[in-house]
Amino acid sequence: MASKHRTSLKDSVLNASDEIHDFSCSVCQDDNLNTEAKHLCGKCSKYYCDKCLRLHTKLLKEHIVLGHKDVDKWVGQGDALSTCDLHPSKVLELLCEDHAELCCNLCVSLNHRMCRSINLISDLASGIHKMADFKQLPAKVIKVLASLNKVSEARKKNQNSLNALGKFILRKIKNLRKTLNQLLDELEKKTVEEMYSVWADLDGSIQKDIDQCDHLYDQLKALLDKIKARDEDSESSSYIGYTKCQEKFAEVNTLLKQISTRPEATITFKPDSQAKQLLSELNTLGYIQGYPDTQFQNKPTGVPSPREVKKLSDISKVFEVSTDTIKMTSKFSVDHHCGSIRHHQGQLYVGTGNALFLYTTAGWLVKKIHEDMSSTNTVRSFALSTDGNKIYIADLSRNKMVTTDITGNILTTLQDPDIDIPCNVHVSECGHVFVCSYGSDTVLQIDQEGNKKLTTLVRRKDGINQPLATWYSTRTGRLTIGGNQDDILVAELK
């Protein structure tokens, strides 16, 4: 039996390699012959040569047969189950066990010549209808189809809700724009009203001076005309006119003296730079984030390298705080050093330098989350992930980052040449993790799992010296860095 199998397989491969046809006669192939097909019967789903078609025509006269001139219509008309996907004109007859791949004769000739284990499907299929797995196939397919349909329907439902939510958010964005437009319109209206008020006051003052000058001008001219019209013999009238002119001269001198002391009226407009600066620093009108976060799936670095590092020579107005805006509302004492502190979801996390404690805002100790007394400053700084499930700890003494879960179990540790004396860690509102390394003069970004460094964002050549603190604004795309220097640097990230 084995010898017969090897002979038939050899003949099949040889026949496939003797001559390659676009379509081979199905009847001849059953007899292990390689004959080019000239006809196709769509109802039988078989190809025929001229010789085999004669018998088919005698037995099945009602079947419609396509000739070679309609060869373009042959593809897809054969037995779809047995047709080779790579060579639609061929039938699947062999199984390459090396690749677990169903093959036609052409596949074997072109792609599987060197394969060791190639078997005829007809031999492998013997008795398949009695196999338990084959009998259970329809039920299994139906079950899998039901699962696919269920998942597809759930995804369609999610897609519909996502589309509705997307349209709702677009309306919110447009409404926000309308609100901003209304605010800007109101600001413009008030500014224009104030300008008109100042304009009117200044114009009124000038017009008052003009009216007074015109009034005295008319009075003096009228007096002079009357004096000239009088007869020179009327000395009394001339004296009266002379006296009144002297009085008007006094009034004119007083008016001219008053006007001469008044500065030239003008109007200036100095735009409020705060509004323009605020708008220019915004990348968007708000923060948009999807769940799951496709930004981190498609772009694992989250934030690329900085485009430019700019120095701010005057930052006093940015950080100026009055006692009227920040007030102490409560305080409590602890029996350990407080080196760093974070607030998350109504609870306080306090780092001591070697340990991390959890407190309520009222000052009650909840638990000790993490402790490492093997060296000093093993908990130099820390930050929580946005969901609060991870804690990123800067181990300054051993130059590494430690990531724990909320119970204190260490998940990962990370060391890198740029992580040299890590003294501060910051997590942005969208989950970026930034680390300040005092010893390497760098600010770098690590992944959210704490497994690897994604990129080094700022180095000493960019102007930073021993960075101590950093903060990233997702709205402006700027990374603010403070170090052992007088300047605060702002890295504009692409």
Buried (B, 14 or more C-beta within 10 A) or exposed (E): EEEEEEEBBEEBBEBBBEEBBBBBBBBBBEEEEBBBBBBBBBEBBBBBBEEBBEEBBEEEEEEEBBEBEEBEEBEEBBEEEBBBEEBBBBBBBBBBEEBEBBBBBBBBBBBBEEBEEBEBBEBEEEEEEEEEEEEEEEEEEEEEEEEEEEEEEEEEEEEEEEEEEEEEEEEEBEEEEEEEEEEEEEEEEEEEEEEEEBEEEEEEEBEEBEEBBEEBEEBBEEBEEEBEEBEEEEEEBBEBBEEBBEEBEEBBEEBEEEEEEEEEEEEEEEEEEEEEEEEEEEEEEEEEEEEEBEBBEEEEBBBEEBEEBEEEEEBEEEEEEEEEEEEEEEEEEEEBEEBBEBEBEEBBBBBBBBBBBBBEEEEEEEEEBBBBEEEEBBBBBBBBBBEEEBBBBBBBBBBBBBBBBBEBEEBBBBBBEBBBBBBBBBBBEBBBBBBBBBBBBBBBBBBBEBEEBBBBBBBEEBBBBBBBBBEBBBEBBBBBBBBEBEBBBBBEBE
